[in-house]
Amino acid sequence: MEKFEQIKRNHHYVWSYYLKSWSFEDNKVFYISKKGKISCDSVKGLAKDIDFYKINSLNEKDIFFIKKLSSYSSINLQNIHLRQLNYFKNLLDIENYKINKFYQNEQNQLVNTIKSNTLENTYSIIENLALKVISELIEGNSQVLHEDKKMIAFLYFIGHQLSRTKAFKEKILFALAKDDRLYDLWEKNWWFIAYMFGINLGHSLYQNHKKNNHIFIVNNTNLKFITSDSPVINIHSSLNELKKGTAPEHMDLYFPLSPSYAYMINDSDTYNNLKDNINESDVLNLNEYIYKKSYKTVFADSELAIKTLKRYSK
């Protein structure tokens, strides 16, 4: 079997290369296991789920629904959504081709490969476009973002990383649980909706990048940053008064890059002081935000980094 025909079922919703920044040997990181204990394992086996990015067949109802959601975006974004939707639809149309029964197994194999691999490969492309930027940032070089193309790649990566996780999916579907008709459509087509949200978020972050407060945080304290299976989080103060299931109007996005570096993209000026100085209390607070907003687990380069969280139990 050719490599392109191999079905990818282990879908990472957090980039394994990103998690390597917290690895200590053989690409292992410390994390909280399902039983609540601190364990260590290879990044390749973490923050993933079977068939999480598997795409579903699209019927006329699905396409109408996706286009309706897209219509709330700008014309430019709608055109991007439509091109992407047509790309996936054309691939999925192979499922409906009438062929000789002798080749039925080959057709089924191809359809399964397309459904399992296409979106996973698409996210890999987004990750690879941001690879140079992430590599420089985790070494402490924030100057890389002075280049416009690098900034675009980074912000689109951030947008997709926020929307592609299991945590984000569950929050959105929770808000729709009372409407069975809409819920079914959202759940079936979530694979594309999340991708569409990522496009929109990345576009918005770039359009506003000169207006927002961008903060590159250097952590020289004895405490290290941790990350999680939901590594891009909104910690804007307005969230404290937001009702569950309601969309936030403001964002202060926090994204830990490594144990020593982090990045923020903020509407507010609440965290501007972190540009020049960060103390252990600040690191602990940011780590607690990561822990509280994680889906199932957090990742760190040591047991101590996890143990120092003020509230170990949610």
C-alpha positions in Angstrom: 0.0 0.0 0.0 1.3 3.4 -0.9 1.9 5.9 1.9 -0.9 8.3 0.7 -3.4 5.3 0.8 -2.7 4.6 4.5 -5.6 5.6 6.7 -4.7 8.0 9.5 -7.1 7.4 12.5 -5.0 8.9 15.3 -5.9 12.6 15.0 -3.9 15.0 17.2 -5.9 18.1 18.2 -2.7 19.6 19.7 0.4 19.5 17.6 2.9 17.0 18.8 5.8 19.2 17.7 4.4 22.0 19.9 4.3 19.6 22.9 7.9 18.7 22.4 8.9 22.0 24.0 7.9 20.4 27.3 9.7 17.1 26.6 12.7 16.0 28.7 13.8 12.7 27.1 12.6 10.6 24.2 10.0 13.3 23.6 8.3 12.5 26.9 6.3 15.0 28.9 4.6 15.0 32.3 0.8 15.1 32.3 -2.2 14.2 34.5 -3.5 10.8 33.6 -7.2 9.8 33.4 -6.9 8.5 37.0 -5.6 11.9 38.1 -2.1 10.9 38.7 1.0 12.6 37.3 2.5 10.4 34.6 4.9 10.7 31.7 4.6 9.5 28.1 5.6 10.3 24.5 4.0 13.4 22.9 2.9 11.1 20.0 0.4 9.3 22.2 -1.1 12.4 23.8 -3.8 15.0 22.9 -5.3 12.8 20.2 -8.5 10.9 19.5 -9.5 8.2 17.1 -11.2 9.7 14.0 -11.6 13.1 15.6 -11.1 14.9 12.2 -12.9 12.3 10.1 -15.1 14.1 7.6 -18.7 13.2 6.9 -20.5 13.0 3.6 -22.3 16.2 2.6 -25.9 16.2 1.4 -27.9 19.3 0.2 -29.1 20.0 3.7 -25.6 20.0 5.1 -24.3 22.3 2.4 -27.2 24.7 2.8 -26.6 24.8 6.6 -22.9 25.4 6.2 -23.5 28.2 3.6 -26.0 29.8 6.0 -23.5 29.9 8.8 -20.9 31.3 6.4 -23.3 34.1 5.3 -22.7 35.8 8.6 -19.1 36.4 7.6 -17.7 39.0 5.2 -17.9 38.3 1.4 -14.2 37.7 1.3 -14.4 35.0 4.0 -17.5 33.5 2.4 -15.6 33.1 -0.8 -12.8 31.3 1.1 -15.3 29.1 2.9 -17.0 28.2 -0.4 -13.7 27.3 -2.1 -12.8 25.0 0.9 -16.3 23.5 1.0 -16.1 22.7 -2.8 -12.7 21.2 -2.3 -14.0 18.8 0.3 -17.2 18.1 -1.5 -15.4 17.2 -4.8 -13.3 14.7 -2.9 -16.3 13.2 -1.2 -18.2 12.9 -4.5 -15.9 10.0 -5.3 -18.1 8.0 -3.0 -21.0 8.3 -5.4 -19.2 7.3 -8.6 -20.7 4.3 -10.3 -17.9 1.8 -11.0 -17.4 -1.8 -11.9 -18.1 -4.0 -8.9 -14.6 -5.5 -9.4 -13.1 -2.3 -8.2 -15.6 -1.7 -5.3 -13.0 -2.6 -2.6 -10.5 -0.1 -4.0 -13.2 2.6 -4.2 -14.2 1.9 -0.5 -10.5 2.1 0.5 -10.1 5.4 -1.3 -13.2 6.9 0.3 -12.2 5.8 3.8 -8.7 7.3 3.2 -10.2 10.6 2.0 -12.6 10.8 5.0 -9.9 10.0 7.6 -6.9 11.8 6.1 -8.1 15.0 4.4 -8.8 17.3 7.3 -5.9 15.8 9.4 -3.6 16.6 6.4 -5.1 20.1 6.1 -4.3 20.9 9.7 -0.8 19.5 9.2 -0.3 22.0 6.4 -1.3 24.9 8.7 1.1 23.6 11.3 4.0 23.3 8.8 3.4 26.9 7.6 3.8 28.0 11.2 6.7 25.7 11.9 9.4 28.3 11.3 7.7 30.9 13.5 7.0 28.5 16.4 10.6 27.3 16.2 12.0 30.8 16.5 9.5 31.8 19.3 10.4 28.9 21.5 14.0 29.9 21.2 13.1 33.4 22.4 13.2 35.2 19.1 10.1 37.3 18.8 11.6 39.4 15.9 10.4 36.7 13.5 6.9 38.2 13.8 8.1 41.4 12.2 7.8 39.6 8.9 4.3 39.9 7.6 4.1 36.4 6.2 5.3 34.9 9.4 2.7 36.9 11.4 -0.1 35.6 9.1 1.1 32.0 9.5 1.3 32.3 13.2 -2.1 34.0 13.7 -3.9 31.5 11.4 -2.3 28.7 13.4 -3.5 30.3 16.6 -7.1 30.7 15.2 -7.2 27.0 14.2 -5.6 25.7 17.4 -8.3 27.5 19.3 -11.2 26.1 17.3 -10.0 22.5 16.5 -9.8 21.1 20.1 -12.3 18.8 21.8 -12.9 21.4 24.5 -14.1 24.0 22.0 -16.3 21.5 20.3 -18.0 20.5 23.5 -18.6 24.1 24.6 -20.3 24.9 21.3 -22.4 21.8 21.2 -23.4 22.2 24.9 -24.9 25.6 24.0 -27.0 23.9 21.3 -28.1 20.9 23.2 -31.7 22.1 23.6 -32.4 22.3 19.9 -32.3 18.7 18.5 -32.6 19.8 14.9 -29.8 22.3 15.0 -27.7 20.1 17.3 -27.7 17.2 14.8 -26.6 19.5 12.0 -23.9 21.1 14.0 -22.6 17.8 15.3 -22.5 16.1 11.9 -20.8 19.0 10.2 -18.6 20.1 13.1 -15.5 19.0 11.2 -16.0 21.7 8.6 -17.6 24.3 11.0 -14.6 24.2 13.3 -12.3 24.6 10.3 -14.4 27.5 9.1 -14.2 29.1 12.6 -10.4 28.7 12.5 -10.3 30.6 9.2 -12.4 33.4 10.6 -10.5 33.6 13.9 -7.1 33.7 12.1 -8.4 36.3 9.7 -9.8 38.4 12.5 -6.5 38.2 14.5 -4.5 39.4 11.6 -6.9 42.2 10.6 -6.7 43.5 14.2 -3.1 42.6 14.9 -1.9 46.3 14.9 -4.8 47.3 17.2 -4.5 44.4 19.7 -1.9 44.2 22.4 0.6 41.6 21.4 2.8 40.5 24.3 5.8 38.2 24.1 6.4 36.9 27.6 9.8 35.8 28.8 9.7 33.7 32.0 13.0 33.9 33.9 11.5 32.8 37.2 12.0 29.4 39.0 8.5 28.4 38.0 7.9 27.1 34.5 4.9 27.6 32.2 2.7 24.5 31.6 0.3 23.9 28.7 -2.7 21.7 28.1 -4.9 19.9 25.6 -6.6 23.2 25.1 -3.5 25.5 24.7 -5.0 28.7 23.4 -7.3 30.2 26.0 -9.3 33.4 26.6 -8.6 34.9 30.0 -10.3 38.2 29.5 -11.8 39.5 32.8 -15.3 39.9 31.2 -15.6 36.1 31.2 -16.1 36.1 34.9 -19.6 37.5 34.4 -20.5 35.6 31.2 -23.3 33.1 31.4 -22.5 29.5 30.4 -23.2 28.9 26.7 -22.9 32.6 25.8 -20.2 33.7 23.3 -17.6 36.2 24.7 -17.4 39.7 23.2 -13.8 40.3 24.2 -10.6 38.2 24.1 -7.3 38.2 25.9 -5.7 35.1 24.3 -2.9 33.4 26.2 -0.8 30.8 24.5 2.2 29.2 26.3 5.0 28.5 23.8 7.4 26.6 26.1 8.3 26.4 29.8 10.1 29.8 29.3 8.0 31.7 26.7 4.4 32.6 26.1 2.4 34.9 23.8 -0.7 37.0 24.4 -3.0 38.7 21.9 -5.3 41.0 24.0 -8.2 43.3 23.6 -7.4 44.8 27.0 -4.3 46.2 28.6 -4.7 44.1 31.7 -1.5 42.1 31.1 0.7 44.8 29.5 3.0 44.7 32.6 4.0 41.1 31.5 5.9 42.6 28.6 8.7 43.8 30.8 8.5 41.7 33.9 6.9 38.5 35.2 7.1 37.1 38.7 6.3 33.7 40.1 2.8 34.7 41.2 2.1 35.7 37.5 3.4 32.4 36.3 1.3 30.5 38.8 -1.8 32.5 37.9 -1.3 31.8 34.2 -0.7 28.1 34.9 -3.9 28.0 36.9 -5.8 29.4 33.9 -4.4 26.8 31.7 -5.3 24.1 34.2 -8.9 25.3 34.8 -9.5 25.7 31.0 -7.9 22.4 30.0 -10.1 19.6 28.6 -8.7 16.6 30.3 -5.1 17.2 31.1 -2.1 19.5 31.3 1.5 19.0 30.2 4.7 20.1 31.8 8.5 19.5 31.7 8.5 18.3 35.4 6.3 16.9 38.1 7.0 20.0 40.2 5.5 22.3 37.6 2.1 20.5 37.9 2.3 20.1 41.7 2.8 23.8 42.2 -0.7 24.5 41.0 -2.7 26.1 43.8 -5.8 24.0 43.2 -4.9 20.5 42.1 -8.5 19.3 41.9 -11.1 20.8 39.7 
